[in-house]
Amino acid sequence: MEESISQVSTLVAEEVSAEEQGAMPTSQSDLSIWYHSLYTDGIHPDARFPRDRYVRVLERLTPFLLDGEKPAKFEPSIEIHTPKPIQREHLLLAHDEDYVDRFLAGNLREKEIKRIGLTPWTDDMIQRTLLLMGGALEATENAIQFGGISANMAGGTHHAHRGFGSGYCVFNDLAVCALHALNNLNVGSVAVLDLDVHQGDGTATALQHVDEALTVSVHCAVNFPFRKSSSDHDLPIAADSGDMLYLEAVEEALDLCFDHQPELLLFQAGVDALATDALGKLNVSRLGMQRRNDMVFERAINANIPVVVFMGGGYAKPLIHTIDAFEDLFTQAARWANRQ
Ligand SMILES: [Zn+2]
C-alpha cells in the first residue's frame, strides 16, 4: 500500500514538474527581463527623473514578447518576469544595517533623501526599491542557472554606497548581486563592467575589499561624481570624446574584465554617453552605442560567460533618443542570447 501511494505521488510529482517545465518561460524565450509597473509609477510624476522611460521601453519591446502560448510577432523573443521584493538579508550583503533599516522604516533624514534625489518621494518608494533590487537579484540567479543573458529593466544603481544613497540610487544592485553570486551561488569570480557616462563610485567602494569581484568603469572624467572613488580599473575619458575614443576604452575595459576570468559578467549598460543626453558629456552616437553593446555581448557569448544587464542612466532631451538606445540594448541582448 505504502509503495503504491509513493508510486502515485512520484507520478504526480513528475506530471507537475513536466507541466512546470512546459510553462517555464526561461527555456522558451531568448531573453528574460524583469520589470514592474512601479519602476515607473513608484516615482513621483513631478520628479526631475524621466520616469516614463521604463514604460516606454517596455512598449517598444512589445512585438518581441511571448504572450502565453502565442509566439512573439518578431524574433528574437523576450519574456517579461515580475520581480519579488528583495529580502533584507540580501541588502545587508552590501549595505550597513543602520542604513537599510532606516530606509525600510521610512526614517531617512531629509539630507539623505536629497542626496538620492527622485524627489518628491512617494509612498511607493520603498516598495519600488525592493522590487527593483529583487528584479536584479532574480536576473542574476537566472543568468547563472541558464547561462546566456538576463536583464533587469531598471537599476544599475552604481552611486549607492554601503551607508548612503546618491545620484538616483538607493541601494547598489551591482554590488548586492556580485556578493550574492560569490557568497550564495557558488560563483568563483565576478566582473562588473560599468559603461555608464558616470563613474561607478558606489560599486567601487562597496566591492573594494572583495578580491573575487573586479570593478571596471569607463566614464567621462568631468561628469558626476566629482569626487571619484577608485575602481580596480578606472578608464576616464575627456568630454566630447565621441565614438572612437569611447569604443577604444570599452575594448580595453573588456580586456581587463576577461583577464580576470570571470564566471559572471554584470554589465551596467547606461546610455547616457549619447550625444543628445542632457547630463552626459561624451558625445557618442546611437551607432556607437550599438557597437558597444555588440562588443560586450559578443565577447561574453563567445566565452560562454553569463551576463546580467543593468539598465543604467539615460536622460536625453528629447527622451526618445534614450528610448531608442535602450530598445537597441535589449533587442541586441536578445539577439546575442539567441545565438548562444
Ligand atoms: Zn549615468
Boltz pocket constraint, residues with backbone or C-beta under 6 A from the ligand:
constraints:
  - pocket:
      binder: B
      contacts: [[A, 196], [A, 197], [A, 198], [A, 270], [A, 272], [A, 312], [A, 313], [A, 314]]
      max_distance: 6.0
